[in-house]
């Protein structure tokens, strides 16, 4: 039986940058605080915690003074930076450059077109979305699906942005639905701000899953990107199984298979996929 680890799977550049910054800081200090999980992968978070990374939430941030805090790739609203400055906290900013550019675009639109409605296609409560909404003093409208379009006033200008990890096809469909509802005289501008590092993985993942008899998709349970890419795999290969670690792997997953593909999310470290592949090969031998 042949086992192949997908070379295109694994951390996106934004996550790689955040983890590198955390590791560099921990070489010079015994402890570094991180606002939220640095990546939605429990095992990778545990690996970094063993080096001294301490994950905190916004409530815990209020208790800190005169220390360093890392901001992960998802980004934060302006209020977080303001709070850190007041409390003497030094920010280690690991915001993904793609997210940073999106934040600036949303902020610029908010400041230059006060009469327009800024609409963000994204997941409610997601850290990146919270950071984007914060650029507009919490006035932006968040739309996760078409049923929420009732939040929009179609008689007023609409400026549509997207969370960087959303589906390109769904964004285009949402744009079309909004355009069809716009009233005469009201304008719609759409900004496709989806990260192609993530979006381009979908056709690749579809191809990879179709080339193997069974797929083991390695991803943390909290990864929204993982859930989406796993569904892509399963849509073309019913013998696709999502696992968080070697402990989740069942040999029945690849029974009678001649080829097994190992792949993962943008939040999945390469070492974790390699562990799963080694387990499959050792069991087979």
C-alpha positions in Angstrom: 0.0 0.0 0.0 1.3 3.5 -0.9 1.0 6.3 1.6 1.4 9.9 0.4 1.6 13.1 2.5 0.2 16.1 0.6 3.1 18.6 0.0 0.6 21.5 -0.4 -1.1 20.9 3.0 0.0 22.5 6.3 0.5 25.9 7.7 -0.2 29.0 5.6 2.4 31.7 5.6 0.5 33.8 8.2 0.6 30.9 10.7 4.2 30.1 9.9 5.1 33.7 10.7 3.2 33.8 14.0 4.8 30.6 15.2 8.2 31.7 14.2 7.8 35.0 16.1 6.6 33.0 19.2 9.6 30.7 19.0 12.0 33.5 18.6 10.6 35.4 21.6 10.7 32.2 23.8 14.4 31.8 23.0 15.0 35.0 25.0 12.4 34.8 27.7 10.8 32.0 29.8 7.2 33.1 29.2 5.2 34.8 26.4 1.5 35.6 26.5 -0.6 35.0 23.4 -4.0 36.5 23.0 -6.1 33.5 21.9 -4.9 30.2 20.5 -2.0 30.9 18.2 -3.4 28.3 15.8 -6.5 26.2 15.9 -4.6 23.0 16.6 -4.5 21.6 20.1 -1.3 19.6 19.7 0.7 22.6 18.2 -0.6 24.8 20.9 0.6 22.3 23.5 4.0 22.1 21.9 4.4 25.8 22.2 3.0 25.9 25.7 5.7 23.5 26.7 8.2 26.1 25.6 6.6 28.8 27.7 3.7 30.2 25.6 0.7 31.1 27.7 -2.7 31.5 26.0 -4.9 34.2 27.4 -8.3 35.7 26.6 -9.3 39.4 26.5 -10.5 39.3 30.2 -7.0 38.0 31.3 -5.4 40.8 29.1 -7.0 43.4 31.4 -5.0 42.0 34.3 -1.5 42.2 32.7 1.0 45.1 32.9 4.5 45.7 31.7 4.9 42.5 29.7 4.8 41.2 26.2 1.8 39.8 24.4 1.7 38.2 21.0 -1.2 38.9 18.6 -1.8 35.9 16.4 -2.3 35.9 12.6 -6.1 36.6 12.8 -5.6 40.2 13.8 -7.2 42.4 16.5 -9.3 45.5 16.6 -7.8 48.9 17.4 -9.2 48.7 21.0 -6.7 45.9 21.8 -3.7 48.0 20.8 -5.1 51.0 22.8 -5.6 48.8 25.9 -2.1 47.4 25.6 -0.6 50.9 25.4 -2.4 52.0 28.6 -1.2 48.9 30.5 2.5 49.2 29.4 2.2 46.0 27.3 4.6 45.5 24.4 2.8 44.0 21.4 4.5 41.3 19.3 2.4 41.7 16.2 2.0 38.5 14.2 -1.1 39.7 12.3 -1.1 38.1 8.8 -0.1 40.7 6.2 -3.1 39.7 4.1 -5.4 40.4 7.1 -3.5 43.6 7.9 -4.1 44.9 4.4 -7.8 44.0 4.7 -8.1 45.8 8.0 -6.6 49.0 6.4 -9.1 48.8 3.5 -12.1 48.4 5.8 -10.8 51.3 8.0 -10.2 53.5 5.0 -13.7 52.8 3.6 -15.2 53.5 7.0 -13.5 56.9 7.2 -14.0 58.1 3.6 -17.6 56.9 3.1 -19.5 57.4 6.3 -22.8 57.1 4.6 -22.1 53.6 3.2 -22.9 50.3 4.9 -19.8 48.2 5.3 -20.8 44.5 5.1 -18.4 41.7 6.0 -19.0 38.2 4.7 -17.6 36.0 7.5 -18.2 33.9 10.6 -19.8 35.5 13.6 -17.4 35.7 16.5 -14.4 34.7 14.5 -11.2 36.5 15.7 -10.5 37.9 12.2 -14.0 39.2 11.8 -14.0 40.8 15.3 -10.8 42.6 14.2 -12.5 43.9 11.0 -15.6 45.0 12.7 -13.4 46.9 15.2 -12.0 49.0 12.3 -15.5 50.5 11.9 -16.3 51.2 15.6 -18.5 48.1 15.5 -20.8 49.5 12.8 -20.1 46.9 10.2 -22.7 44.3 9.3 -21.6 40.7 9.5 -23.3 38.3 7.1 -22.5 34.6 7.4 -25.2 33.3 5.0 -28.0 34.5 2.7 -30.7 34.4 5.4 -29.0 37.4 7.1 -29.3 39.7 4.1 -32.3 41.3 5.8 -29.8 43.2 7.9 -28.9 45.3 4.9 -30.7 48.5 3.8 -30.7 48.1 0.1 -31.7 51.7 -0.5 -28.2 52.8 0.8 -24.7 52.2 -0.6 -23.2 48.8 0.3 -19.5 48.1 0.4 -18.9 44.3 0.6 -15.7 42.7 2.0 -14.9 39.1 3.0 -13.1 37.4 5.8 -9.9 36.1 4.2 -10.7 32.4 4.6 -14.2 32.2 3.2 -15.3 30.4 0.0 -14.7 32.3 -3.3 -17.8 30.8 -4.9 -20.1 31.6 -2.0 -18.7 35.1 -1.9 -19.5 35.6 -5.6 -23.0 34.2 -5.1 -23.6 36.4 -2.1 -22.4 39.4 -4.2 -24.9 38.5 -6.9 -27.8 38.2 -4.5 -27.1 41.6 -2.9 -26.7 43.2 -6.4 -30.1 41.9 -7.4 -31.8 43.4 -4.3 -30.2 46.9 -4.6 -32.7 49.6 -5.1 -32.3 52.2 -7.9 -29.7 54.8 -7.1 -28.0 52.7 -4.4 -24.6 51.4 -5.3 -22.8 48.2 -4.5 -19.0 47.8 -4.5 -17.5 44.4 -3.8 -13.9 43.7 -2.7 -12.8 40.1 -3.1 -10.4 40.0 -0.1 -10.2 36.2 0.2 -6.6 34.9 0.6 -5.7 32.9 -2.4 -3.1 30.9 -0.3 -6.2 29.4 1.3 -8.7 29.5 -1.6 -6.4 27.8 -4.1 -6.1 24.8 -1.8 -9.7 23.8 -2.5 -9.2 22.7 -6.2 -5.9 21.1 -5.2 -7.5 19.2 -2.2 -10.3 18.0 -4.5 -7.7 16.6 -6.9 -5.6 15.0 -4.1 -8.6 13.3 -2.5 -9.7 11.9 -5.9 -6.4 10.2 -6.5 -6.4 8.0 -3.4 -8.6 5.2 -2.2 -8.7 6.6 1.4 -8.0 10.0 2.9 -6.9 10.8 6.4 -7.5 14.5 6.9 -5.5 15.8 9.9 -6.9 18.9 11.6 -7.8 20.4 15.0 -11.4 20.3 16.0 -11.7 24.1 16.3 -10.3 24.9 12.8 -13.0 26.4 10.6 -10.6 26.0 7.6 -10.1 22.4 8.6 -13.9 21.7 8.6 -14.2 23.4 5.1 -11.3 21.5 3.5 -12.4 18.2 5.0 -15.8 18.6 3.4 -14.1 19.3 0.1 -12.2 15.9 0.5 -15.4 14.1 1.5 -17.4 15.5 -1.4 -15.1 13.7 -3.9 -14.0 10.8 -1.8 -16.5 9.2 0.7 -13.6 7.4 2.3 -12.3 10.6 3.9 -11.8 10.6 7.7 -10.9 13.6 9.8 -8.5 12.9 12.7 -6.9 15.3 15.2 -4.0 13.0 16.1 -2.7 9.4 15.8 -5.0 8.4 18.6 -8.0 9.0 16.3 -6.7 6.8 13.5 -8.5 3.5 13.0 -7.0 0.8 10.7 -10.4 0.2 9.2 -10.1 3.6 7.5 -7.8 2.1 4.9 -9.0 -1.5 4.7 -8.4 -2.9 1.2 -7.0 0.5 0.0 -4.1 0.5 -2.3 -3.3 4.2 -1.8 -3.8 6.4 1.3 -3.5 10.2 1.2 -2.6 12.2 4.2 -3.5 15.9 4.1 -4.6 18.7 6.4 -5.7 22.3 7.1 -3.8 25.6 7.0 -3.6 25.2 10.8 -2.1 21.7 10.6 1.7 21.3 11.2 3.6 19.1 8.8 5.0 17.1 11.8 1.5 16.0 12.7 0.7 14.7 9.2 4.0 12.9 9.2 3.2 11.3 12.5 -0.1 9.9 11.0 1.7 8.7 7.9 4.3 6.9 10.0 1.6 5.2 12.1 -0.2 4.0 8.9 3.1 2.7 7.4 4.2 1.0 10.6 0.8 -0.7 11.1 0.8 -1.9 7.6 4.3 -3.4 7.9 
